[in-house]
Amino acid sequence: MSRRVLPFIVGSVFLAVLLAVAFLLWSGSQVDCPTGDAGTRYRADKIINSLAKNANGQHVIIALTHKDISVSYKGKPDWGVLGLSLIPKKACVVSTFRVRNRKDLWKVVSHEFIHTCFEYQHCPDDNPKCLMKDAKGHADFSNKSTLCEKCSKRIFDHF
């Protein structure tokens, strides 16, 4: 079943990115993205909140950046992350800054897109090969290439 869902997700991610870029170019919008306390990272939550103002129930906005992004996590006010989605907002952000292998970028984008589009949490089985496994502060997408059977079924059942 995951082989049927994954192409749909990747295709949807591509379409969502195209729509987001087209919208931002068309509207001339600038995203309010203040930096964290250290002034070196952009606050992922503030980027999402700014983008979500332009999202609607039928579209998802995926912001892509090469800048370092952060959130408050584990008592640290400025924790660097690969990406962030705030459910139920219809926007997410992904940064290439911490992606070790560029071939893994689609995995990070797909992970955040699934959170955003389907309002889906992390893998309930914490399956190490599942794209939706919670990174728990230490993201590694190198051995992930698909959704596990449980996540695939739950997302497919969403339709």
Residue, then its C-alpha position, 0 to 999 in steps of 0.5 A: m500500500s505504501r507504494r501507492v501512497l508515496p507517489f501521490i505524496v511526492g507529486s502533491v509536495f511538488l504541486a504544493v511547492l509550485l503553488a507556494v512559489a507562484f503565490l509568493l511571486w504573484s502576490g509580491s508577499q514578503v514573509d515576516c521571519p524574525t531571527g531567534d535570540a542569537g540572531t543567526r537562525y530564523r524562527a520556524d514557527k514565526i515563518i509558518n504563522s506568517l505563511a499560514k495567513n495566506a493559506n486556505g483549506q485547499h492548499v498547503i504552503i511549503a516554504l523552502t530555505h537555505k537559512d538555518i531555522s529553529v524552534s524552542y525545544k527541550g528547554k532550549p529557546d533556539w534549537g536548530v531543526l530541518g523543518l517544522s509543521l504546526i498542525p492544523k496550520k496549512a503551512c510548513v517550512v523546510s531548511t536545507f541548512r542541516v540536510r547532510n545529504r541533498k538526496d534526503l531533502w525530498k524525505v524532509v519535505s514529504h515528512e513536513f507535508i504529511h504533517t501539514c496536509f493530513e494533520y498526521q502526527h509521528c509514526p505510532d510504532d516509532n519505526p526507524k525506516c518510516l518517513m514519519k518517525d519522530a526525530k526526537g531532536h536528532a534527525d537522520f533520514s538516511n535509512k528512510s525511504t517510505l512510510c511504514e505499513k501502519c502510517s501508509k494505511r492511516i494516510f490512505d484511509h484519510f481519503 
